[in-house]
C-alpha cells in the first residue's frame, strides 16, 4: 500500500494520453506505481472527488507516486528513456 510515509511523487502528467503512456512505461520497467488524479481548478483538500465527466472536459493532473526504495531506479529510467520531446 502506498502512503505518504513510503512513497514519493516522481512524475506529473497533464493529459489522459500522457498518463497512459507513463503507465505503460513504468509497467514495462517493472516499477510499481500509484496514480492520483487532481483537478487543477478545484480547491485543495484531502481527497477531492473527480467525476468521470471532469476527466474528459477539465484540466486534470495525474501525479505518479512510487515507493521510496525505487526512487533512484525510477528516476534514472525516466531520465534516460522517457521521450520528453514528444507532443502529447
C-alpha positions, 0 to 999 in steps of 0.5 A: 500500500502506498502512503505518504510515509513510503512513497514519493511523487516522481512524475506529473502528467497533464493529459489522459494520453500522457498518463497512459503512456507513463503507465505503460512505461513504468509497467514495462520497467517493472516499477510499481506505481500509484496514480492520483488524479487532481483537478487543477481548478478545484480547491485543495483538500484531502481527497477531492472527488473527480467525476468521470465527466471532469476527466474528459472536459477539465484540466486534470493532473495525474501525479505518479507516486512510487515507493521510496526504495525505487526512487533512484531506479525510477528516476534514472529510467525516466531520465534516460528513456522517457521521450520528453520531446514528444507532443502529447 
